[in-house]
Amino acid sequence: MDKVTYVDKILEHLKANPKIAKYYLAIKNAILRHLYDLGDVDISSIVQSLADYIDSSLSDEENRKIIEEYISRYANGYARLDYAEIEESMESTELISTIDSIIEDLRRLRERVREIDKRRALIAEKIGKLLYHKGYLERKPIRGRNGKTYYYWYLRYYENGRKRSKYVGKEVSEELERLLRNWRRYKMLAKRLRELQRELERIEKAIERADRALWGVV
């Protein structure tokens, strides 16, 4: 089975998700580019999690960048060596090969740290420029004295742990819609920051293990 058919087979049942269906080609191409590095990772689970990051309020280009970043993170973010195993005795040629592998892992991990730092700075800059309003819109039916039903928009949001409601009217202004779109984007960006922070913490631990392993074999 060729690589394209293999990936299509894995993703076929996920097309029911409209986000995955819309960006299916971008997702498939990203996986194909990193297929070797993904190894035994559960690709189906990765793509299902990826769907949470795709935001309809963003442009197609922005979502494609998110897809590529998410897939590459799993492919390139972590050391492959089990450093606990290198403490076993080995021949000199194996020792040199192991040292080279650890040094290469350290280089790759530190490069990834630099990439994460840059992305965190860019995301923080985007967040700093966003003007937003917390909450979401809800259309509520109101029965008039004449027996007719009229629909009005309300803004729902949380403040100091309590749910609040604010009357908007029959129509929603473009400005409020823009502020609420920005709020959704803010939440997505903040979530990505948290994900990057957790990844950074895992990579820093991997670097510590690699450093200890290197000192153990030289």
N, C-alpha and C positions, 0 to 999 in steps of 0.2 A: 504494500500500500504506500503510495507516494505521500509526501508531507501535506500537500494541499488537501487531499482526500481525508487524511488522518485528522486534520484540524476541523474540516467541515463536519466530520462524523461526531466529534466531541461537542461542537457548538450547535448542532442541528436542533436539539430539543430546547435550546435556550432562546430560539427566535420568537417564542411566544411573548417574551418581554419586549415591549415596543421600543425601549431605549436600545437594547441590544440589536434588535432588527434594523433600526435606523442606521446604526453605526457598525453594522456587521462586517462590512469590508475593511473598515479601519481596524477593528478589533482583530480580525483574522490576519491581516497583514502584520500587525504588531506582534502577534504570537509567532507567526512564521519567521520573523526577523530574529526572535529570541528563543526559538524552539529548542535549540541545543542547550542553551544555558538554563532553561526552565527545568530540564531533567525530569525528575519524577514528581514535580509539583502538580497538584490537582488543578488542571487548567480550567475545568468546568467551575470549580468553586471560586477561582480568581475572577472569572468573567462575571459570575453572579454578584460578587462583592463590588466589582467595577461599576456595575449598573447604578449603584447608589451615588457615584461621583459624577455621573453624566447629568448635566443640568440643562433643561430646555430653555432657560433664560439666557444661556451663553450661545455664542456663535458656533457653527460647525467646526471652524478651525480651532477654537478654544477647547471644544470637547475632544477633538482628535488629539490635541496636545496632552490632555488629561489621560486619554487612553494609552498613548505611547509611554508617558511617564509612569503610569500605574503598572503596565506590563514589564517595562524595563527595570522597575524597582525590584520585582520578584526575581528577575533574571540575573541582575548584577549587584544586588544589595548586600549579599552575605558571603562569608568565607565558606569554602567547600570542605576544607580539611577538617578532620577530627583531630584536634591538636593533642588530645589526651593519648592518642596512639603513638605519637612520635617518640615517646620516652623509651620505647623498646630498643634493644640493641640492633645495630644495622651495620652493614659494610660501608666503607668510606664513600663509595660511589653513591649509595643510597642516601647517605648523610648529606652529601653535596646537593643531590637532587631535592631532598627535603628542605634544606636551607633555602635553596632557590625558590621553591614553591611557597614557603612562608613569606619570604621577602616580596614575592609577586603578590601574594594575598594582602600583605600590609600596604603595598603601593595602591592596589585596587580599592581597598577599604578606605584609605585616607583620601583618595581621589573622590570616592563617593561622599565622604564627609564634606569635602569642599563643595560638591554639587548641591548637597542638601542645604548647606549654609546659604548658598546663593539663592536657591529656590525659596527658602524661608524669608530671606530679605526681600525678594520680589513680592511674595505674597503679603508680607507685612506692609510693604509700600502700597499695594493695591487696597488693602483694608483701610489704611490711613486716609485714602482719598475718597472712600465710599460715603455717600450721604444716604442714610436709610431710615426706615421707620419699622420698628418691631411689629410683628403680628401678621394676621391674615384676614382676608375678606370673607364675609358670610352674607348670603342673600336671604333675607327673612320675610316670609309672607305675613302681611297684616290685614286683617279683615276690617273694612270700613263700616261706618254706620249704615251705609246703603246696601250692605250685604256683599259688596264686591271685595275681591282680594287684591291688594296692592303689594308690590315687592320693593323692599328697601335694603340698602347695603349697610352693614355694620362692620366696624373694624374690631377684631378680637385680638387681644394681646395680654401678656402677663406683666405685672408690675409688683415688685416686692412679694413675689410668691403668690399673688392673687390674680385671678382672671378678670380682665377689664373689658368693657364693651363701649364703643363710641359710635354714635350715629353718623353715617356718611351721607345718605340720601338716596335718591332714585338712580343717580349716575355717579360713577367713580372718576375723579379727575385723573388726567394723564400724569400729573405730578405725584399723586399718591400711588398710582400703579408703578411708577418708576422707583419710588422709595421702597415699596414692598419687594420689587424685583431685586433691588440692591440688598435688602435684608436677607433674601434667600441666598444671594451670592455671598454675602458676608458669612452666613452659617456654613456654606460649602467651603469657603476659603479657610475659615477657622478650623473646620474639621480636618482639612488637608494639613494645616499647621500642626495639629495634634498628632496626625499620622506620621508626619516627617520627624517630629520630636521623638516619638516612640521608636521609629526606625533608627534614628541617630543614637539613641541610648543602646539599642541592640548592637549596632555596629561598633560603638565605643567599647562595649564588653568584648566583642570579637577581637578587636585590636589588642586589648589587654591580654587575652588568652594567647594571641599570636606572638606578642612580645615575650611573654613568659616561655612559650615553646621555643622561640628562637634562642633565648639565653640558655635554655636547657640542652641544646644540641651543639652549640659552638664551644 
